[in-house]
């Protein structure tokens, strides 16, 4: 195998690990009913079975990136895969909800090691800017596709086996990626030799874990509930202290040049893009099931246009990234994403699936261009010697943005739906309808199952109209966030970011050395 082919094969193995990570983030979404019946889990336990993975991943990825630069990138990647495989085994044989929650949290910890290691190893494999940008585009595409295909893969596995098959699937996949990585991915020496910044590690992990927890719990407990506000305050205090510490520590876990404006603005724009995309995908999935009557499996299949278009957008970015500035590509991609949300805001109960497919294609294309060019902008700015921690900043921003997008857009949708349903029921005089009908379209259908045909028809019409109103409102929120990100990127990003940090910040590495 030629040297270049071997490098691309190594990048492919790394991207397989990233795909596994993204798939695990969403694969359980369609297995919830089967899982609840099998384990008898409560609604809150079920929520944490799904969310424990995102909580630990989002909370620890920045810490993991700092550790990765010190212990060796391939070692961190293989360790993360091993943890994910063992945790998946524990999840597959779990007999109680708490065991499954623990297993999902452990999988998130493994994923936190995998994510920054993949991107930093790719930058190590491709020092040439042109090849590196193409490889980063591949990485960005695979990262988005893994999460988007999770519900499809989960639906297929659950329909043919059970929810346990979702966990059993991870074990041979993780083992195969470990073998391929040992054969194809070189083990560079650690790029940082100073001690781990313990205060910075504690402050960042505390702040991010508290922030992600509050975001996840906000819709259920209420955004203004004392517990959520208290944890948000803890997150703000810890992250503020972390920022203070970075400016004063002799060897901070995140080097000061990594937090320069090009990196922070690009990472923030990627977070805002993830906010819109993951929130919109969540809302679209609900529309497919609640309004169009799709099963979870059918809904998963009907979201495939988005990852397909995301791949196309990333490929387009790879072609253009050496001809056009990252800033131009990022802003263009964000404007396309915002346009797709404006189109989604015009959805009606009669729009049908073709309208949603068009929204997904436009959004996916814009997101592919944005993710590829934004990630390249971050990695070009931090330099190779700090690639893992730069990747972790990028990954933490996107993970927090995605979690916040689902929580906020889901909350906007639920609030609008409830208010519209109550108004509709009051105006039509349907005062004897159970209050549960204001929870969802499915609940309204269930409430009207034994009612008179006329009542049932009014109820379903009111529920559908209320849901569409909530979807429209959440789409406006997503569009506003994407437009804000585009404006910030246009105003604050340099015309063409430097391909490396200043010389005194670079640390020599030995790509061929064993670890």
C-alpha positions in Angstrom: 0.0 0.0 0.0 1.4 3.4 -1.0 2.2 6.0 1.7 -0.7 8.3 0.8 -3.2 5.4 0.5 -2.1 4.1 3.9 -2.6 7.5 5.4 -6.1 7.7 3.9 -6.8 4.2 5.2 -5.7 5.3 8.7 -8.0 8.4 8.4 -10.8 6.0 7.4 -10.2 3.9 10.6 -10.3 7.0 12.7 -13.6 8.1 11.1 -15.1 4.7 11.8 -14.5 5.4 15.5 -16.1 8.8 15.1 -19.1 7.3 13.4 -19.5 4.9 16.3 -19.4 7.8 18.7 -22.1 9.8 16.7 -24.3 6.8 16.3 -24.3 6.0 20.0 -25.4 9.6 20.7 -28.8 9.0 19.0 -29.2 5.3 18.5 -31.4 4.8 21.6 -33.9 7.4 20.7 -36.2 4.9 18.9 -35.6 2.1 21.4 -37.3 3.9 24.3 -40.7 2.1 24.3 -39.1 -1.4 24.0 -36.6 -0.5 26.7 -39.2 0.8 29.1 -41.3 -2.3 28.7 -38.3 -4.6 29.4 -36.8 -2.8 32.4 -39.9 -1.0 33.8 -38.0 2.2 34.0 -39.7 5.5 35.0 -39.9 8.5 32.6 -37.0 10.2 34.4 -34.9 7.0 34.4 -35.5 6.6 30.7 -34.5 10.2 30.1 -31.2 9.6 31.8 -30.6 6.4 30.0 -30.6 8.4 26.8 -29.0 11.6 28.2 -26.2 10.2 30.4 -24.0 9.7 27.3 -24.4 13.3 26.1 -23.9 14.6 29.7 -20.5 12.9 30.3 -19.3 13.4 26.7 -20.1 17.1 26.8 -18.7 17.6 30.3 -15.4 15.7 29.9 -14.4 16.3 26.2 -12.3 19.4 27.0 -10.5 17.6 29.8 -10.0 14.6 27.6 -8.4 16.7 24.9 -5.8 18.1 27.3 -5.0 14.6 28.6 -4.8 13.3 25.0 -1.9 15.7 24.1 0.0 14.4 27.1 -0.6 10.6 27.0 -0.4 10.1 23.3 -3.2 10.5 20.7 -3.4 6.9 19.5 -3.3 5.6 23.1 -6.2 7.9 24.0 -8.2 6.8 20.9 -7.7 3.1 21.7 -8.4 3.6 25.3 -11.7 5.4 24.5 -12.7 2.6 22.1 -11.9 0.0 24.8 -14.0 1.8 27.4 -16.9 2.1 24.9 -16.8 -1.6 24.1 -16.7 -2.7 27.7 -19.4 -0.2 28.7 -21.6 -1.5 25.8 -21.2 -5.0 27.1 -22.4 -3.8 30.5 -25.3 -2.1 28.9 -26.2 -5.2 26.8 -26.5 -7.4 30.0 -28.1 -4.7 32.2 -31.1 -5.8 34.2 -31.9 -2.5 36.0 -32.3 1.1 34.9 -29.4 2.3 37.1 -27.1 -0.2 35.5 -28.0 1.1 32.0 -27.6 4.7 33.1 -24.1 3.9 34.5 -23.2 2.1 31.3 -24.3 5.0 29.1 -22.3 7.4 31.2 -19.2 5.2 30.9 -19.7 5.1 27.1 -19.8 8.9 27.2 -16.4 9.0 29.0 -14.9 6.7 26.3 -16.4 8.9 23.6 -14.8 12.0 25.3 -11.4 10.4 24.7 -12.2 9.3 21.1 -13.5 12.6 19.8 -10.5 14.9 20.2 -8.1 12.0 19.4 -9.6 11.4 16.0 -9.2 14.9 14.7 -5.8 15.5 16.2 -4.5 12.2 14.6 -5.9 13.3 11.3 -4.0 16.5 11.4 -0.9 14.5 12.3 -1.4 12.2 9.3 -1.8 15.1 6.9 0.6 17.9 7.5 0.0 19.2 4.0 -2.7 21.9 4.1 -4.6 20.7 1.0 -4.8 17.1 2.1 -5.5 18.1 5.7 -8.5 20.2 4.7 -9.9 17.3 2.7 -9.4 14.9 5.6 -11.1 17.4 8.0 -14.0 17.6 5.6 -14.3 13.8 5.7 -14.2 14.0 9.5 -16.9 16.6 9.7 -19.1 14.7 7.3 -18.8 11.4 9.2 -19.4 13.2 12.6 -22.7 14.5 11.4 -23.8 11.4 9.6 -23.2 9.1 12.6 -25.6 11.1 14.7 -28.2 11.4 11.9 -28.1 7.7 11.1 -28.3 6.6 14.8 -32.2 6.5 14.8 -32.3 4.6 11.5 -29.8 2.0 12.7 -31.5 1.8 16.1 -34.9 1.4 14.6 -33.7 -1.4 12.3 -32.0 -3.3 15.2 -34.9 -2.9 17.6 -37.5 -4.0 15.0 -35.6 -7.2 14.3 -34.1 -8.0 17.7 -34.5 -5.9 20.8 -33.0 -2.8 22.5 -30.1 -4.9 23.7 -28.9 -5.4 20.1 -28.1 -1.7 20.0 -25.4 -2.3 22.7 -24.2 -5.7 21.3 -23.6 -4.0 17.9 -20.9 -1.7 19.5 -18.7 -4.5 20.7 -17.5 -6.0 17.3 -17.5 -2.5 15.7 -15.2 -1.2 18.5 -12.9 -4.3 18.3 -12.6 -3.9 14.5 -11.7 -0.2 14.7 -9.1 -1.0 17.4 -7.4 -3.6 15.1 -7.5 -1.3 12.1 -6.0 1.5 14.1 -3.2 -0.6 15.4 -2.3 -1.6 11.8 -2.8 1.8 10.0 -2.5 4.7 12.5 1.0 5.8 13.6 1.6 6.5 17.3 3.2 9.9 17.6 5.0 11.0 20.8 2.9 13.1 23.2 3.1 16.7 22.0 3.0 18.1 25.5 5.2 17.0 28.4 4.2 19.4 31.2 2.1 18.2 34.1 -1.7 18.0 33.9 -3.3 21.3 34.9 -5.3 19.9 37.8 -7.2 23.1 38.8 -8.0 23.8 35.2 -9.2 20.2 34.7 -11.5 20.3 37.8 -12.9 23.8 36.9 -13.6 22.9 33.2 -15.1 19.5 34.0 -17.3 21.0 36.8 -18.5 23.9 34.6 -19.3 21.9 31.5 -20.9 19.0 33.4 -23.1 21.5 35.3 -24.0 23.4 32.1 -24.9 20.3 30.1 -27.0 18.9 33.1 -28.9 22.2 33.4 -29.6 22.2 29.7 -30.8 18.7 29.7 -33.0 19.1 32.8 -34.3 22.6 31.9 -37.3 21.5 29.7 -38.5 19.0 32.3 -37.9 20.8 35.5 -38.6 24.3 34.1 -35.9 26.8 33.0 -36.6 29.0 36.0 -36.9 26.2 38.6 -34.6 26.7 41.6 -32.5 23.6 40.9 -31.9 24.5 37.2 -31.0 28.1 38.1 -28.7 26.9 40.9 -26.8 24.6 38.6 -26.6 27.2 35.8 -25.1 29.5 38.5 -22.6 26.8 39.4 -21.7 26.4 35.7 -21.2 30.1 35.2 -19.1 30.4 38.3 -16.9 27.4 37.5 -16.4 28.5 33.8 -15.6 32.0 34.9 -13.0 30.7 37.3 -11.7 28.5 34.6 -11.2 31.5 32.3 -9.5 33.4 35.1 -7.2 30.5 35.8 -6.2 30.1 32.1 -4.9 33.7 32.1 -2.7 33.1 35.2 -1.6 29.5 35.1 2.0 28.8 34.1 1.0 25.7 32.0 -2.8 25.9 31.5 -4.7 22.9 30.2 -5.9 25.0 27.3 -2.9 27.1 26.1 -3.7 30.8 25.8 -3.2 31.0 22.0 -5.9 28.3 21.6 -8.4 30.8 23.0 -7.6 33.5 20.5 -10.4 35.1 18.7 -10.2 33.0 15.5 -10.6 29.8 17.5 -13.3 31.0 19.9 -15.4 32.7 17.2 -15.2 29.7 14.8 -16.0 27.3 17.7 -19.0 29.5 18.8 -20.3 29.6 15.2 -20.1 25.8 15.0 -21.9 25.6 18.3 -24.7 27.8 17.0 -24.9 25.8 13.8 -25.2 22.6 15.9 -27.9 24.3 18.0 -30.0 24.8 14.8 -29.3 21.5 13.1 -29.8 19.1 15.9 -32.8 21.0 17.3 -34.4 21.1 13.8 -33.8 17.4 13.3 -35.5 16.6 16.6 -38.5 18.7 15.7 -38.7 17.3 12.2 -38.7 13.8 13.6 -41.6 14.7 15.9 -43.5 16.2 12.9 -43.0 13.0 10.9 -44.4 10.9 13.7 -47.1 13.2 15.2 -48.5 14.9 12.1 -47.6 12.5 9.2 -48.2 9.4 11.2 -44.8 7.7 10.5 -43.5 4.9 12.8 -40.1 5.6 14.4 -38.4 3.5 11.8 -40.2 5.3 8.9 -39.4 8.6 10.5 -35.7 7.7 10.8 -35.6 6.7 7.1 -37.2 10.0 6.1 -34.5 12.0 7.8 -31.8 10.5 5.5 -31.8 13.5 3.1 -30.1 15.6 5.8 -27.0 13.4 6.3 -26.7 12.7 2.6 -26.7 16.4 1.9 -24.3 17.0 4.7 -21.8 14.7 3.0 -22.3 16.6 -0.2 -21.7 19.9 1.6 -18.5 18.6 3.2 -17.2 17.4 -0.1 -18.0 20.8 -1.7 -16.1 22.5 1.2 -13.1 20.1 0.6 -13.0 21.2 -3.1 -13.3 24.9 -2.3 -11.4 25.2 0.9 -8.0 25.8 -0.8 -9.5 28.4 -3.1 -11.7 30.4 -0.8 -11.1 31.6 2.8 -12.6 29.7 5.6 -14.5 32.8 6.6 -16.3 33.0 3.3 -17.3 29.3 3.3 -18.5 29.5 7.0 -20.6 32.5 6.4 -22.1 31.1 3.2 -22.9 27.8 4.9 -24.5 29.5 7.8 -26.7 31.6 5.6 -27.8 28.5 3.7 -28.6 26.8 7.0 -30.6 29.9 8.1 -32.5 29.9 4.8 -33.5 26.3 5.4 -34.9 27.2 8.8 -36.9 30.1 7.3 -38.3 27.6 4.8 -39.1 25.2 7.8 -40.9 28.1 9.5 -43.4 28.1 6.6 -44.4 24.5 7.2 -48.2 23.8 7.5 -50.2 20.8 8.3 -50.6 20.2 4.6 -47.0 20.6 3.6 -46.2 16.9 3.4 -42.9 15.1 3.3 -41.5 16.7 0.0 -41.4 20.0 1.8 -39.5 18.5 4.7 -37.1 16.7 2.4 -36.2 20.0 0.7 -35.6 21.6 4.1 -33.3 18.8 5.0 -31.3 18.9 1.8 -30.7 22.7 2.1 -29.9 22.5 5.8 -27.5 19.5 5.2 -25.7 21.2 2.4 -25.1 24.4 4.5 -24.2 22.4 7.6 -21.6 20.3 5.7 -19.9 23.4 4.3 -20.0 25.1 7.7 -18.8 22.1 9.7 -15.9 21.4 7.4 -14.7 25.0 6.9 -15.2 25.9 10.6 -13.3 22.9 11.9 -10.5 23.6 9.4 -10.4 27.2 10.7 -10.1 26.0 14.3 -7.4 23.4 13.6 -5.3 25.7 11.3 -5.3 28.3 14.1 -4.2 26.1 17.0 -1.3 24.3 15.3 -0.3 20.6 15.2 1.3 20.4 18.6 -2.0 21.4 20.4 -4.3 19.7 17.9 -6.0 17.5 20.6 -6.9 20.3 22.9 -7.9 22.5 19.9 -10.1 19.6 18.7 -11.6 19.4 22.2 -12.6 23.1 22.2 -14.2 22.5 18.8 -16.0 19.3 20.0 -17.1 20.7 23.3 -18.7 23.7 21.6 -20.5 21.6 19.1 -21.7 19.1 21.8 -23.0 21.9 24.0 -24.7 23.6 21.0 -26.4 20.4 19.9 -27.6 19.6 23.5 -28.9 23.2 23.9 -30.6 23.1 20.5 -32.6 20.0 21.2 -33.5 21.3 24.7 -34.4 24.8 23.7 -36.2 24.1 20.4 -38.0 21.2 22.1 -39.1 23.5 24.9 -40.2 26.2 22.5 -42.3 23.6 20.6 -43.8 22.1 23.7 -44.7 25.5 25.2 -46.3 26.8 22.0 -48.2 23.5 21.5 -49.6 23.6 25.0 -50.8 27.2 24.8 -52.3 26.8 21.3 -54.1 23.6 22.4 -55.6 25.2 25.5 -56.8 28.2 23.5 -58.2 25.9 20.8 -60.0 23.7 23.3 -61.5 26.7 25.0 -62.8 28.2 21.8 -64.3 25.0 20.6 -66.0 24.3 23.9 -64.2 20.9 24.3 -63.9 21.4 28.1 -64.2 17.7 29.0 -61.2 16.6 27.1 -58.5 15.1 29.4 -55.6 17.6 30.1 -53.1 15.1 28.7 -54.3 16.0 25.3 -52.2 19.2 25.6 -49.0 17.2 25.9 -48.6 16.0 22.3 -50.5 15.1 19.1 -50.3 11.4 20.0 -51.8 12.2 23.4 -54.6 14.1 21.8 -55.3 11.2 19.4 -55.4 8.9 22.4 -57.7 11.2 24.3 -60.1 11.4 21.4 -60.1 7.7 20.6 -63.4 7.0 22.4 -65.0 10.4 21.7 -67.7 11.2 19.2 -66.4 11.4 15.6 -67.0 15.2 15.5 -65.1 15.7 18.8 -62.3 13.5 17.7 -62.0 15.4 14.4 -61.9 18.8 16.2 -59.4 17.5 18.7 -56.9 16.2 16.1 -57.2 19.3 14.0 -56.5 21.5 17.0 -53.6 19.3 18.0 -52.1 19.3 14.5 -52.5 23.1 14.1 -50.9 23.6 17.6 -48.0 21.4 16.8 -47.3 23.2 13.5 -47.4 26.5 15.3 -44.8 25.3 17.7 -42.7 23.9 14.9 -42.8 27.3 13.1 -41.8 29.1 16.3 -38.9 26.8 17.0 -37.7 27.2 13.3 -37.7 31.0 13.7 -35.5 30.6 16.8 -33.1 28.3 14.9 -33.0 30.8 11.9 -32.2 33.7 14.2 -29.4 31.8 15.9 -27.9 30.8 12.5 -28.0 34.4 11.2 -26.4 35.6 14.4 -23.6 33.0 13.9 -23.1 34.2 10.3 -22.9 37.8 11.4 -20.4 37.0 14.1 -18.2 35.0 11.8 -18.3 37.7 9.1 -17.4 40.4 11.6 -14.8 38.7 13.7 -13.0 36.0 11.7 -9.8 37.0 9.8 -9.9 36.9 6.0 -7.7 33.9 5.9 -6.5 32.3 9.2 -2.9 31.4 9.7 -2.0 27.8 9.0 -0.1 27.5 12.3 0.5 29.4 15.5 3.5 31.5 16.0 6.8 29.6 15.8 7.5 29.8 19.6 4.2 28.0 20.3 5.0 25.0 18.1 6.5 21.8 19.6 8.3 19.3 17.5 6.9 15.9 17.3 8.1 12.7 15.8 5.2 11.3 13.7 6.8 7.9 13.2 7.7 7.2 16.8 6.0 4.5 18.8 4.1 5.0 21.9 
